Amino acid sequence: MKTDSNEVEFRKKAIYERVSPRRRKYIDKIGYDKWDPFLEPKDPIDIRRDVTQRTTQQLVREFLQNCAPKEYSNAYGRGVLEIALGIVNQDDRFFGMYEFACWYDAQKKNWSAETDEAQ
């Protein structure tokens, strides 16, 4: 919708007259002519995604649907969310927890294989 310059100026002046004295002082400081009360809002902050281009919420939802036990506690869900946030935000603490969990899983498999061979 295109408006003529007289209407824009009329609306701009109406807005200026309604603002608080403190805001008016700011407008005067930057210059009434440079002030644009009709600026478009800025784009939101980019939503953080992991290397697979999924958000934390997507990762958590997919994991809980596919990998979690049928019934899990609130603590389990909070743990999943916490580590997903940590990994997406690239926090070393969570990479350490992840790597330890992978190492421990391998240790359990090795121990299980050694126990089976011994029997």
C-alpha positions, 0 to 999 in steps of 0.5 A, a space after each residue: 500500500 503506497 501512501 502519499 508523503 502528506 499523509 506520512 508526514 501527518 501521521 509522523 507529526 501525530 506520533 511525535 506529538 503523542 510521545 513522552 517528553 523524554 522520547 521527544 528529546 531523543 528524537 530531537 537529538 537525532 533530528 526529526 527529519 532522520 527519525 522514522 517511526 515507521 521502521 520495520 521490526 528487525 529480524 529475530 535472532 537466528 535460531 541455533 541449530 546443530 550440525 544436522 540443521 535441527 533445533 534443540 526442540 526438534 532434537 529432543 522431540 525426535 529422540 524422545 519419540 524414537 529412543 526413549 523408553 515408553 515411560 520416562 521420568 521428568 528428570 529423564 526428559 530434563 536431562 535430554 533437553 539439557 544435553 541437547 541445549 549444551 551440544 547445540 550451544 557447543 558447550 565443552 561440558 556437554 561434549 565431555 559428558 557425551 564422550 564419556 557416555 560413548 566411552 562407557 558404553 564401549 567399556 560395557 560392551 567389551 566387558 560383556 564380550 570378555 565375560 561371554 568368552 570366559 564362560 
